[in-house]
Amino acid sequence: MSLQWKGVFPALTTKFTAGDTLDLDLFGKNLDAQLKAGVSGVIVGGSLGEASTITEKEKEQLVKFAIDALQGSIPVIVNIAEGSTREAVRQAQLAQTWGANGLMLLPPMRYKSDERETVTYFTSVAHSTGLPIMLYNNPVDYKIEVTLDMFDELSAVKNIEAVKESTRDVTNVTRMINRFGDRFKILCGVDTLTFEELSLGADGLVAGLVCAFPAETVTLYNLIKAGRFSEAIPLYRWFMPLLELDIHPKLVQYIKLAEAQTGLGSEYVRPPRLPLAGKERQDILNVINSALLTRPALLAN
């Protein structure tokens, strides 16, 4: 399957049962909603998917389930977030044997590699697989920035095709386009910058709140890319309080609560995370339920 890095790519949550096992039925329900809304691909095992706590076997189950459920209709992308080059290479090779269509690759975890080490890490993983790769550039959360000069070096690696742009600096979209043209596809990786980065030329969106609101997210993307800003802006303003749930340390719990409220997931998370409780839970519920009360009629199910 040819992977086009454009459109909406949900960073899927991992669904659990009350007994802390994979809830593949609920995972499948969410997949179906994403497909019906018109997303362009799905990402399995990302940070929002609780990558640090799922086992390799569970990751394999999720990937193979998604591939089987989607039947080649859209690509399945596997996240790689590892501490060593050797393990990242092994994970890339495993993803290929599982049938994945692409990879999202984070910089080394836990060790703050310098520019030479980071470039070498990305290059080593890319050379170990034939799968297309989207790099994840998120210095805010992962403390390593992939600079323009580093992208210049990485441009020689053909299967590094895209970047999840999460620097929080919207001008980086313009800098990337000015320097590299369309060599790297750019996907906005911060929900609260969706309008700004797409209107500046980003090709797609790696989204979090899409897990709970797939139709709204895809509609927003389509309106912005069509230049229909007068229609997109009111939708974006309605969406913003929800999108802000994506930029909090507890984004997993917040977005899972939103999924539960829209019938597309549950609140179950894997410890050490715990479901929200008390005032915090009520505050987030208020945000979600207020948005549901004013949900644009055109998009309401």
N, C-alpha and C positions, 0 to 999 in steps of 0.2 A: 504494500500500500504506500502510495506517495504521500508524504506528510507535508502539508502546507501550513506554515506557521502563521496563520491568521485566523481571526474569529475568537470565540470564547472557549477557554480551556478551564473547566472546573478543577480546582485542587480538592479532590474528593475527601470527605471525612471517612474514617473507618468506623463502620457500625458494629457495636458490641451488644451482646445480650446482658441481662442482669447477672448472669453467671460468668461474665468476662470472657466469652467466646465470640467468634465472629458471627454477626447476624447477616448472613448472606442474602436472606430474603429481603431484609430492609435495604441492604446495599443495592440489590437488584431493583427495588422500587425507585430508589433515587436515580440510578442509572437510566431507567426508563423515562423518568421525568426530564432528565437532562437531554436525552436523545430527542424527545418530543419537542422540547423547546428550541432545538436547533444548534446545540453546541458543536464545536468543530473537533473536539477531542477531549479526553479525560486524562488526568494525572493521578496516579495511584501511589500511595506511600510517601506523600510529601509531609511537610511539617504539620499542616492541618490534618493530615491522615495519621498523626501520632507515630511518625516514622521511628522515633527513638524507643518506642515501647512494643511495637509489633515484632514478631519473630520472622525469621526468614521463611519459614513454612507458611505462616499467615500471609506474608507478602506474596508468595507464590500463589496461594489460593485466591487472593484478591485479584491478582493480575489475570490468572487463567479464567476466573469467573467473569471478569469484565470482557475479556476477549470473546468468550463463548456467548455471553449475553448480547454483545454488540454486533457479532457476526460480520465484522469487517466494515460496518457502516461508518465508523469514525475511528481514528487512531487511539491506541492505549499507550500512554507514556509513563515510564517508571522513573521514580525519583531515586537518586543515589546521593546519600549523605554519609560519608564514611570518614574515619580518622586516618586511614592509611591508604596509600596508592594501591598496594597489593589487593586490599579488600574492595576498593572501588572498582578495580579492574575485574575482579571476580564477580561482583554484583552486576556489572555491565554485561559480562558474558552470560550470566544466569538469566538476566532479563531477555537477552536475545533468544536463549533456548526456550524460555517460557512463551515466546511469541510476541513480545512487545514490539511496538512500531517506532519507538523513540525513547530518548532519555532526557530527564532534567538533571543536571549535574551541579551540585553545590561544591564550593571550595572545601579544602580539608577541614574536618570538624575538630574542635578542641585545641588544635595547634594553629597559631596565627602565622601562616606561611608568608614569606616575603614574595616580591613580584616574580623572581626567577623560579622559586619553588612552586608558586601557584600556576604559572604557565606550564611548567614541566608536568605538574599533576594533571591538569586538564588535557594536555597533549598525550600523556601516557594512556589515560583512560580512552580518549578518542581513537587512538591507534589500535586499541585492543578490540574494537567492535566496528561493525559496518553500520550501526544504527545512527540516525541523525540525532544531534545533541543540541539542547538548549541550555546554556549556562545560566546560573542563578546569581545575579549580581546584587547582593544585599549586605552592604557594609554596616548598616544600622544594627542588624540582628546578629550577623556572623563575623563582623569586624575585619573582613577582608574585602577590599574594593578591587574590582577588575577595571583598571584604568584604560583610557583610549590607547595608550602605548602598548598595553598588554593585549588588547584586542588586535592591534596591528600585527603583533607576533602570531597571534592565534588565527589570523585570517588565512594563513597557509594551510591550516588543518581543515580539509574540505567538509568533513561531517560535523564540525561545529558550525551550526547554521543560524542559531538564534540566541537571544538573550532575554531572560526575564528581568526586566528593568525595575529594580526595587531600591534604587539609591535615595529615593524621595526628592531628587533634584530633577524637576521636569525638563530643565534645559538640557539634560543629558541626552534626551531623545534627539534634539536638534544637533547636538555635537556629534552623535553617532552617525546621523544621516549626512551631515556635512563632510565627515571624514571618510565614511565607508559606503555611502550611497545605499544600495540595497543588498550589500554583501551579507549583512546580518539582519535577520528579521527581528523586530523589537516588539516584545509583549509587555504591556504594563503589568506590574506585579503588585501594585498597591491599590486596593479597591477605591480609596478616597481620591485617587488621582486619575480615575478612569476617563473623565471627560477631557481633562487637560492633556493627557499623554496621547489619547487617540486622536484628538483634534490636531495635535502637532505632528502626527504622522506615524505613530505606533501602529503596528500591523494587527495586533491582537491583545488579548487580555487573559492573564492567568488570575482567576477570580476565586474569592472565598465565599461571599454571600450568595453567589450563584447556587451553592449547595441547597439553600433554602428558597431562593427566588430565581429559578432558572429563566422563566419567561421574561421577567423584568430586565434581567441582565442582558439577555440576547437582544431584546428590543432596544435597550439603551445603546448597545454596541452598533446595531444596524442603523439607528437614527444618526448617531454621530458620524459614522463612516459615510453615510449618504449626505452629510452636510445639512441635515434637517435639525439645526440647532434650536430653533424656536420650540420644537416638540421635545427635544432631548433634555433641555435645561429644566423644565418643570419636573420631569421624571427623575432627573439626577438630584434635584433638591429634595424631592420626597424620599429618595433612596439614601441620602447622606447619613442620617442618624443610624441606619442599619449598616452602612458601609464602614462606619467608624468602629464597629465591633471587630473588624478585621485587623485593626492596628493596636490591639491590646495584648499583653502577655497571655491573657486567658481567651484568646481568640477561639481556641478549640471548644471550650465550654460555651462561649457566647454563641458561636455559630451552630453548635449542636442544639442549643436551646431554641434557636430560630428554626432549625429543621424540624424539631419536635412540634413547634407551634404551627408549622405549615403542613404537617403530616408527612414529611419526607425524611424523618430520622427520629432519633431518640436522644436523651440526655446522657446516656451511659458513656463514660470515659474510662480509660485504663489508669489505675494508680501508678505513680503518685498523684496524678490529677484526680480531683474529686468533683462530682456534680456541684453546681452552684447551690448556695443555701442562703436563707435569711434575707437581709436587706439587699445584698448584692444580687441575688437571684430576682428579687422583686423589681429592682431598678432596671435590670436588663429586660425582664418581661414587659415592663412599662414601655420601653423603647420599641420592642417588637410589636406589642399589641396596639400601640398608638399608630404604628405604620400600617398594620393590618386594617385598622378602622378607616384609614384614609387611602387605602390601596387604590391606585388608578383603576377606574371602572373598566376601561378598555382591556386591562390585563388581568382582572380578577378571574379566578377559575370558577 
